Amino acid sequence: MENIEASRVEDVSVLETWGRLNADPKAVLVDVRTRAEWAFVGVPDLSSLGRETVLMEWQTFPDSRTVPDFKDRLDETLKARGVEKDDQIFFICRSGARSLRAAEAMAASGYRRCYNVAEGFEGPIDTNRHRNQIAGWRQAGLAWVQG
């Protein structure tokens, strides 16, 4: 059953994510990176859309354990913001792996329109072992702020 639920999560590019957030005032962006990443790397800035990115850690730092009450905490946060089970929810992390797992978890919890921002905030590592060079939110020139 979980694989059926997980299959409902579609990968979308950062530019498509921005377009959908811009077009749908009820759409939400959830950044599932760690507090350290938010503070030292930055976070997507949705202020021009009159919204804020939801910050909710999927894993703890530095031990990388999945936060045990992630689904309950995010569900509570989304409900407090008036997000409904049919609203679009976009999940972003550094490069798209953690955000996919978080999106799958929330889809399995009944949220019907969960999307994974496949390129992430920083994108994959390039041939020089650097991020932010070939893909991702920052590389695309989308708004972000230092945490």
C-alpha positions in Angstrom: 0.0 0.0 0.0 2.8 2.4 0.8 4.2 2.1 -2.7 0.8 3.1 -4.2 0.8 6.2 -1.9 4.4 7.0 -2.7 3.7 6.8 -6.5 1.5 9.9 -6.1 4.5 12.1 -5.5 5.6 13.8 -8.8 9.0 15.4 -9.3 8.8 19.0 -10.5 11.6 21.4 -11.4 12.4 24.5 -9.4 11.0 26.8 -12.1 7.8 24.8 -12.3 7.5 24.9 -8.5 7.9 28.7 -8.6 5.3 29.0 -11.3 2.8 26.9 -9.4 3.4 28.7 -6.2 2.9 32.0 -8.0 -0.3 30.8 -9.7 -1.9 29.2 -6.7 -2.1 31.3 -3.5 -3.0 28.2 -1.5 0.2 26.3 -2.6 2.8 25.7 0.1 6.6 25.2 0.0 8.0 23.0 2.8 11.8 23.0 3.3 12.8 19.8 5.0 16.5 20.5 5.4 18.2 20.9 8.8 18.4 24.1 10.9 22.1 24.2 10.1 21.3 24.3 6.4 18.7 27.0 6.8 21.1 29.1 8.9 24.3 28.7 6.8 23.0 28.0 3.2 19.8 30.0 3.1 16.1 29.4 2.5 13.7 30.0 -0.4 12.2 33.5 -0.1 8.4 33.6 -0.9 7.9 37.1 0.4 7.1 38.5 -3.1 4.2 36.0 -3.1 3.1 37.2 0.3 4.0 33.8 1.9 6.7 32.2 4.0 8.4 28.8 3.4 7.4 26.2 6.0 10.6 25.1 7.8 10.3 21.5 9.1 13.3 19.2 9.6 13.0 15.7 8.1 16.2 14.6 9.7 18.2 15.7 12.7 21.7 17.1 12.5 24.4 15.8 12.9 23.2 12.2 13.3 20.8 12.2 10.3 18.0 10.4 12.1 14.5 10.9 10.7 12.5 13.1 13.1 10.0 10.7 14.6 7.1 13.0 14.8 7.7 14.8 11.5 4.3 13.9 10.0 2.3 15.0 13.1 4.3 18.2 13.5 3.9 19.1 9.8 0.3 18.2 9.8 -0.3 20.5 12.8 1.6 23.3 11.1 -0.2 22.9 7.8 -3.6 22.9 9.5 -2.7 26.0 11.5 -2.0 27.7 8.2 -5.3 26.6 6.7 -3.8 24.1 4.3 -6.2 21.4 3.2 -5.5 17.9 2.0 -6.1 18.8 -1.6 -3.8 21.9 -1.6 -0.5 21.7 -3.5 2.4 21.1 -1.2 6.0 21.3 -2.6 8.8 19.7 -0.6 12.4 20.9 -1.0 15.7 19.8 0.5 19.3 20.2 -0.7 19.1 18.0 -3.8 15.7 16.2 -3.8 16.3 13.0 -1.8 15.0 13.9 1.6 12.2 16.0 0.2 11.0 13.0 -1.8 10.8 10.8 1.4 9.0 13.6 3.3 6.5 14.1 0.4 5.9 10.4 0.3 5.3 10.3 4.0 2.7 13.2 3.8 1.0 11.6 0.8 0.7 8.4 2.8 -0.9 10.6 5.5 -3.7 11.7 3.2 -2.3 14.8 1.5 -3.3 14.3 -2.1 -1.1 16.8 -4.0 2.5 16.4 -2.7 5.3 17.3 -5.0 9.1 16.8 -4.8 11.3 19.7 -5.9 13.7 17.4 -7.7 16.6 19.8 -8.1 16.5 20.9 -4.5 17.8 24.1 -3.1 21.4 23.5 -4.1 21.2 20.9 -6.8 23.6 18.1 -7.5 27.4 18.1 -7.1 29.2 19.1 -10.3 32.4 17.7 -11.7 34.4 20.0 -9.3 32.3 18.7 -6.3 30.5 22.0 -5.9 26.8 22.6 -5.6 24.7 25.6 -6.9 26.4 25.3 -10.3 24.2 23.1 -12.5 20.7 23.0 -11.0 18.7 24.0 -8.0 16.7 26.9 -6.5 19.7 29.2 -6.1 21.3 28.3 -9.4 18.0 29.1 -11.2 18.1 32.6 -9.7 15.0 32.2 -7.6 14.6 34.4 -4.5 16.3 33.2 -1.3 17.5 34.7 1.9 20.3 33.9 4.3 19.0 32.3 7.5 
